[in-house]
Each structure stands twice: as structure tokens, then as C-alpha cells.
Amino acid sequence: MKNAETMTRVSKPVWRWKRQWGNRTLSELAAENCVHPSIILLWKPDLPDAAAKIFERGGTTALAVDEYTVLSLHAKIGELAISNEFLSRKIKPWIGR
């Protein structure tokens, strides 16, 4: 039974992909999606495994972001906001607002 379950999990995403893209050529797919044809050739063999994993976990993963990165990004946002405010006050006499 496990083999049938695995086949269903793997074949559903592939079937959906084939249904969506149909019988288009590689060049048509590449032009439509703004990617190089070699990228599609690289992705296609990985599709069954990757798509099965995405549908298995529901398409969401928790991103691992450490607290230091968040704090440093907040500090940079504050720094940029202050300099933006300062520059907007300095430029007002020149632009007449």
C-alpha cells in the first residue's frame, strides 16, 4: 500500500504540471516564463521529488531567521529613515516645497 501511496504523491504534481503546460515546446515554455531553456531542462528531472515534498508539507516551511539578523535589519531601517528625513529637510529650500 505504501508504494501506491508514494506513486500517487509523486504522480499528482507531475500530472498537474503536464496538464498546465500541455504539449508546448521547450522554447515556448522558456519564452513564456522568461527563463533560459536549459533552466527548464535542469528543473524537469527534479520536479517529481520536489513537487511531492511541497504538496506533502502543504507548501509552507518555517524560515529560520536568527534574532541578530532581525535586530540588525531593524537598526538599518531606522538609520535610513532618519537620514531620509534629514535629507528631505535639507532639500526643501531648493525644490520649493
N, C-alpha and C positions, 0 to 999 in steps of 0.2 A: 504493500500500500504506500510505503514511503516513496518508492520510485515513481509511482503515478502522481503523487503529490508534488514531487520535485519537477517532473515533466510539465505539470500544469503551471507551476510557478514560473518556470523558465519560458514556456511557450506562449503564455498570455502576453507578456510585454513584446515579444518578437512578433506575434500576430498583430498586435496593435500598431507596431511600427510599420509592418508591411501594409496594413490597411490604410494608414495615414499617407504613406509615401507612394504606394501603388507601384506602377511599372515605369517610373521615371528613370532616366539615365543618371549616371553619376554626375555628369556635367550639369544637368538640370537641377539636381539636388544641391550641388555646391553653389551654383549661381543664386538659387532661391534663398539659401541660408547664409550667404556671404562668407563661405569658408572655402578653403582650397580642397580639391577633390581628394588629395592624399590624406587630409584630416578625416574625411568620412571613411576612407579605407582603413585608417588606424582605429577608429571608433567601432566600426561594424563588428569585428570579432569579439569585442568586449561587451557588446550590447546584451546578450542573454544573461550573463552573470550579473552585470551592473544593474540592469533593469529589474531582475528578480530581487536583488537586495533592496532596491529603492521601494518596490511595492511591498516587500516583506516588512520593512520597518515603518511604512507609512509615509515615506518621503521626507521625514524630518529627523534631524540629528541635533543634538545639543552641541553648540560651539564651545570649545574650551578656550576661554579668554581669561588671562590672569588679571588680578586686580591692579597690578602695577601698570599694565598697558592701558587700562581704562582710566586710571588716575592721570597718567601722562597725557593721554588724549584730551581729557577734560582741561588740564592745565594749558595745553596748546590752544584749545578753543578759546579759553578765557584771554590768553595773551593776544590772539588775533583779534578778538572782539575789542579789546582795549586799544590796540594800535589802529584798528579801523575807525573807531570813534575819534581818536586823536587826529588822524589824517583828515577825516571829514570836517572837523572844526577848523583845521588849518587851511583847507582848500576853499571854504565858503567865501572868503573875501575875493578870491579870484574868479569864481564862477557866478557870483552874484545871487546866491540863494540865501 
